[in-house]
Amino acid sequence: MVFAEIGSSLLLFCLVFGMSATVDVHSMRKQLNNRAALLIGISLQFIILPFVGFLVVKAFSLPAVTGITLLVVTSSPGGSYSNWWCSMFNAELA
C-alpha cells in the first residue's frame, strides 16, 4: 500500500516536472497576452464545466455520493488526468 502511494506520487511528479520543463518564457508571455483565450479558458473551467456537471447530475438523477463526486471533479481546475492527455498529444502547455 505504501509503495503504491509513493510510486503514484513519484509518477505524478515526473509527469508534471516533464511537462513544465517544456514550457519556455516566450510562449508563456505570448499566451498570457492573448486576453480572449485567457477569458474563454477561465470561463469554461470555472463556469461552464461545473454547470455541465450539475446538469449531468440532475439529468441522470445520480445518487448523492456520485453526484457530489462529479461536481467536485468538474469544479476542480486541472488535474493529473488532463495533464496526461496534454502530454500524450503534445499540447501547447504555455
N, CA and C atoms as a LAMMPS dump frame, in Angstrom:
ITEM: TIMESTEP
0
ITEM: NUMBER OF ATOMS
282
ITEM: BOX BOUNDS ff ff ff
-5.0000000000000000e+02 5.0000000000000000e+02
-5.0000000000000000e+02 5.0000000000000000e+02
-5.0000000000000000e+02 5.0000000000000000e+02
ITEM: ATOMS id mol type element x y z
1 1 1 N 0.829 -1.194 0
2 1 2 C 0 0 0
3 1 3 C 0.872 1.255 0
4 2 1 N 1.863 1.288 0.871
5 2 2 C 2.744 2.448 0.957
6 2 3 C 3.546 2.596 -0.331
7 3 1 N 3.978 1.465 -0.898
8 3 2 C 4.746 1.511 -2.141
9 3 3 C 3.904 2.062 -3.288
10 4 1 N 2.617 1.719 -3.311
11 4 2 C 1.731 2.222 -4.357
12 4 3 C 1.566 3.732 -4.236
13 5 1 N 1.423 4.227 -3.021
14 5 2 C 1.278 5.667 -2.811
15 5 3 C 2.551 6.408 -3.205
16 6 1 N 3.681 5.875 -2.803
17 6 2 C 4.957 6.504 -3.152
18 6 3 C 5.166 6.453 -4.658
19 7 1 N 4.864 5.301 -5.254
20 7 2 C 5.027 5.146 -6.698
21 7 3 C 4.14 6.085 -7.49
22 8 1 N 2.869 6.21 -7.087
23 8 2 C 1.966 7.099 -7.817
24 8 3 C 2.371 8.559 -7.638
25 9 1 N 2.826 8.927 -6.453
26 9 2 C 3.293 10.301 -6.235
27 9 3 C 4.537 10.594 -7.06
28 10 1 N 5.425 9.634 -7.144
29 10 2 C 6.64 9.796 -7.935
30 10 3 C 6.318 9.918 -9.426
31 11 1 N 5.396 9.097 -9.908
32 11 2 C 4.99 9.185 -11.315
33 11 3 C 4.329 10.529 -11.624
34 12 1 N 3.473 10.997 -10.723
35 12 2 C 2.828 12.29 -10.922
36 12 3 C 3.858 13.412 -10.931
37 13 1 N 4.833 13.354 -10.025
38 13 2 C 5.89 14.356 -10.002
39 13 3 C 6.647 14.369 -11.324
40 14 1 N 7.005 13.192 -11.828
41 14 2 C 7.746 13.103 -13.099
42 14 3 C 6.93 13.671 -14.251
43 15 1 N 5.629 13.388 -14.271
44 15 2 C 4.762 13.901 -15.327
45 15 3 C 4.695 15.421 -15.291
46 16 1 N 4.427 15.986 -14.129
47 16 2 C 4.303 17.44 -14.009
48 16 3 C 5.642 18.12 -14.265
49 17 1 N 6.721 17.564 -13.746
50 17 2 C 8.041 18.141 -13.978
51 17 3 C 8.395 18.099 -15.457
52 18 1 N 8.137 16.981 -16.105
53 18 2 C 8.434 16.853 -17.53
54 18 3 C 7.642 17.827 -18.38
55 19 1 N 6.376 18.036 -18.023
56 19 2 C 5.56 18.977 -18.791
57 19 3 C 6 20.411 -18.543
58 20 1 N 6.302 20.751 -17.304
59 20 2 C 6.699 22.127 -17.013
60 20 3 C 8.07 22.445 -17.59
61 21 1 N 8.894 21.451 -17.79
62 21 2 C 10.218 21.677 -18.369
63 21 3 C 10.139 22.025 -19.851
64 22 1 N 9.005 21.722 -20.489
65 22 2 C 8.865 22.017 -21.918
66 22 3 C 8.321 23.414 -22.186
67 23 1 N 7.913 24.148 -21.158
68 23 2 C 7.343 25.485 -21.333
69 23 3 C 8.471 26.511 -21.326
70 24 1 N 8.509 27.36 -22.358
71 24 2 C 9.516 28.422 -22.363
72 24 3 C 8.845 29.762 -22.064
73 25 1 N 9.62 30.721 -21.601
74 25 2 C 9.106 32.009 -21.134
75 25 3 C 8.414 32.774 -22.256
76 26 1 N 8.952 32.736 -23.462
77 26 2 C 8.361 33.466 -24.587
78 26 3 C 6.942 32.958 -24.887
79 27 1 N 6.764 31.659 -24.918
80 27 2 C 5.437 31.086 -25.177
81 27 3 C 4.46 31.441 -24.064
82 28 1 N 4.934 31.432 -22.833
83 28 2 C 4.073 31.757 -21.706
84 28 3 C 3.605 33.208 -21.774
85 29 1 N 4.515 34.122 -22.06
86 29 2 C 4.136 35.538 -22.189
87 29 3 C 3.157 35.743 -23.336
88 30 1 N 3.395 35.063 -24.441
89 30 2 C 2.518 35.178 -25.608
90 30 3 C 1.094 34.727 -25.264
91 31 1 N 0.971 33.616 -24.556
92 31 2 C -0.352 33.113 -24.193
93 31 3 C -1.037 34.003 -23.149
94 32 1 N -0.28 34.543 -22.213
95 32 2 C -0.875 35.408 -21.196
96 32 3 C -1.338 36.738 -21.769
97 33 1 N -0.737 37.17 -22.872
98 33 2 C -1.17 38.405 -23.523
99 33 3 C -2.38 38.201 -24.42
100 34 1 N -2.748 36.968 -24.697
101 34 2 C -3.92 36.664 -25.507
102 34 3 C -5.149 36.687 -24.59
103 35 1 N -5.733 37.869 -24.427
104 35 2 C -6.817 38.067 -23.46
105 35 3 C -8.053 37.226 -23.78
106 36 1 N -8.403 37.111 -25.055
107 36 2 C -9.604 36.355 -25.425
108 36 3 C -9.459 34.889 -25.026
109 37 1 N -8.324 34.294 -25.345
110 37 2 C -8.107 32.886 -24.998
111 37 3 C -8.101 32.695 -23.487
112 38 1 N -7.51 33.634 -22.776
113 38 2 C -7.457 33.555 -21.319
114 38 3 C -8.86 33.618 -20.712
115 39 1 N -9.679 34.546 -21.184
116 39 2 C -11.045 34.675 -20.669
117 39 3 C -11.907 33.471 -21.035
118 40 1 N -11.745 32.957 -22.242
119 40 2 C -12.507 31.776 -22.657
120 40 3 C -12.124 30.577 -21.792
121 41 1 N -10.832 30.379 -21.584
122 41 2 C -10.376 29.256 -20.765
123 41 3 C -10.874 29.338 -19.337
124 42 1 N -10.794 30.518 -18.739
125 42 2 C -11.262 30.696 -17.362
126 42 3 C -12.77 30.496 -17.278
127 43 1 N -13.5 31.043 -18.248
128 43 2 C -14.96 30.89 -18.252
129 43 3 C -15.372 29.432 -18.389
130 44 1 N -14.736 28.722 -19.302
131 44 2 C -15.07 27.307 -19.488
132 44 3 C -14.748 26.49 -18.242
133 45 1 N -13.601 26.752 -17.635
134 45 2 C -13.154 25.95 -16.493
135 45 3 C -13.975 26.208 -15.235
136 46 1 N -14.324 27.463 -14.975
137 46 2 C -14.946 27.793 -13.696
138 46 3 C -16.446 28.047 -13.763
139 47 1 N -17.012 28.198 -14.967
140 47 2 C -18.451 28.455 -15.087
141 47 3 C -19.144 27.333 -15.857
142 48 1 N -18.71 27.095 -17.077
143 48 2 C -19.397 26.143 -17.95
144 48 3 C -19.228 24.704 -17.468
145 49 1 N -18.006 24.283 -17.172
146 49 2 C -17.769 22.89 -16.773
147 49 3 C -18.508 22.51 -15.487
148 50 1 N -18.478 23.319 -14.422
149 50 2 C -19.282 22.956 -13.244
150 50 3 C -20.783 22.928 -13.544
151 51 1 N -21.24 23.83 -14.42
152 51 2 C -22.656 23.843 -14.792
153 51 3 C -23.03 22.573 -15.552
154 52 1 N -22.167 22.133 -16.462
155 52 2 C -22.413 20.884 -17.194
156 52 3 C -22.424 19.702 -16.22
157 53 1 N -21.519 19.7 -15.262
158 53 2 C -21.527 18.65 -14.24
159 53 3 C -22.832 18.636 -13.461
160 54 1 N -23.32 19.806 -13.102
161 54 2 C -24.598 19.915 -12.4
162 54 3 C -25.739 19.385 -13.262
163 55 1 N -25.739 19.746 -14.553
164 55 2 C -26.785 19.261 -15.459
165 55 3 C -26.762 17.739 -15.59
166 56 1 N -25.575 17.164 -15.651
167 56 2 C -25.462 15.699 -15.74
168 56 3 C -26.015 15.045 -14.477
169 57 1 N -25.696 15.607 -13.321
170 57 2 C -26.207 15.061 -12.059
171 57 3 C -27.728 15.101 -12.052
172 58 1 N -28.308 16.215 -12.483
173 58 2 C -29.769 16.35 -12.498
174 58 3 C -30.404 15.485 -13.582
175 59 1 N -29.814 15.45 -14.774
176 59 2 C -30.399 14.72 -15.9
177 59 3 C -30.449 13.215 -15.643
178 60 1 N -29.428 12.681 -14.995
179 60 2 C -29.365 11.242 -14.769
180 60 3 C -29.772 10.841 -13.357
181 61 1 N -30.229 11.788 -12.557
182 61 2 C -30.655 11.529 -11.173
183 61 3 C -29.654 10.642 -10.437
184 62 1 N -28.427 11.089 -10.43
185 62 2 C -27.354 10.31 -9.813
186 62 3 C -27.51 10.276 -8.298
187 63 1 N -27.042 9.203 -7.664
188 63 2 C -27.055 9.153 -6.195
189 63 3 C -26.204 10.283 -5.61
190 64 1 N -26.463 10.609 -4.367
191 64 2 C -25.804 11.765 -3.744
192 64 3 C -24.282 11.675 -3.792
193 65 1 N -23.725 10.526 -3.453
194 65 2 C -22.266 10.389 -3.413
195 65 3 C -21.675 10.553 -4.811
196 66 1 N -22.288 9.926 -5.8
197 66 2 C -21.803 10.037 -7.179
198 66 3 C -21.957 11.462 -7.687
199 67 1 N -23.074 12.091 -7.379
200 67 2 C -23.311 13.463 -7.811
201 67 3 C -22.317 14.443 -7.219
202 68 1 N -22.05 14.304 -5.934
203 68 2 C -21.078 15.189 -5.284
204 68 3 C -19.687 14.961 -5.856
205 69 1 N -19.352 13.701 -6.096
206 69 2 C -18.045 13.394 -6.686
207 69 3 C -17.909 14.034 -8.055
208 70 1 N -18.944 13.924 -8.882
209 70 2 C -18.905 14.535 -10.211
210 70 3 C -18.806 16.054 -10.115
211 71 1 N -19.525 16.657 -9.2
212 71 2 C -19.448 18.11 -9.035
213 71 3 C -18.068 18.554 -8.567
214 72 1 N -17.453 17.793 -7.691
215 72 2 C -16.099 18.135 -7.231
216 72 3 C -15.113 18.037 -8.384
217 73 1 N -15.219 16.975 -9.177
218 73 2 C -14.3 16.79 -10.302
219 73 3 C -14.486 17.883 -11.345
220 74 1 N -15.727 18.241 -11.667
221 74 2 C -15.949 19.267 -12.691
222 74 3 C -15.664 20.675 -12.177
223 75 1 N -15.635 20.853 -10.873
224 75 2 C -15.35 22.177 -10.319
225 75 3 C -13.875 22.388 -10.009
226 76 1 N -13.084 21.345 -10.091
227 76 2 C -11.662 21.44 -9.768
228 76 3 C -10.855 21.722 -11.025
229 77 1 N -10.117 22.82 -11.043
230 77 2 C -9.323 23.122 -12.239
231 77 3 C -8.151 22.163 -12.392
232 78 1 N -7.9 21.799 -13.623
233 78 2 C -6.747 20.946 -13.918
234 78 3 C -6.909 19.537 -13.4
235 79 1 N -5.808 18.931 -13.089
236 79 2 C -5.809 17.563 -12.599
237 79 3 C -4.817 16.735 -13.375
238 80 1 N -4.391 15.65 -12.786
239 80 2 C -3.34 14.853 -13.418
240 80 3 C -3.813 14.158 -14.679
241 81 1 N -5.087 13.815 -14.767
242 81 2 C -5.574 13.125 -15.963
243 81 3 C -5.511 14.042 -17.184
244 82 1 N -5.93 15.289 -17.021
245 82 2 C -5.845 16.229 -18.149
246 82 3 C -4.389 16.516 -18.499
247 83 1 N -3.527 16.559 -17.499
248 83 2 C -2.099 16.752 -17.765
249 83 3 C -1.536 15.597 -18.579
250 84 1 N -1.979 14.396 -18.283
251 84 2 C -1.51 13.229 -19.024
252 84 3 C -1.936 13.321 -20.485
253 85 1 N -3.188 13.706 -20.74
254 85 2 C -3.651 13.841 -22.127
255 85 3 C -2.878 14.931 -22.857
256 86 1 N -2.629 16.04 -22.19
257 86 2 C -1.842 17.116 -22.814
258 86 3 C -0.451 16.623 -23.173
259 87 1 N 0.129 15.844 -22.295
260 87 2 C 1.458 15.306 -22.56
261 87 3 C 1.429 14.315 -23.724
262 88 1 N 0.416 13.475 -23.778
263 88 2 C 0.321 12.462 -24.834
264 88 3 C 0.188 13.09 -26.221
265 89 1 N -0.566 14.186 -26.312
266 89 2 C -0.833 14.797 -27.607
267 89 3 C 0.001 16.041 -27.867
268 90 1 N 1.049 16.23 -27.057
269 90 2 C 1.985 17.336 -27.248
270 90 3 C 1.254 18.68 -27.365
271 91 1 N 0.367 18.934 -26.419
272 91 2 C -0.443 20.148 -26.436
273 91 3 C 0.401 21.376 -26.108
274 92 1 N -0.115 22.536 -26.481
275 92 2 C 0.524 23.807 -26.134
276 92 3 C 0.315 24.016 -24.638
277 93 1 N 1.362 23.935 -23.86
278 93 2 C 1.251 23.977 -22.408
279 93 3 C 1.367 25.374 -21.829
280 94 1 N 1.85 26.318 -22.599
281 94 2 C 2.012 27.679 -22.081
282 94 3 C 0.708 28.421 -22.11
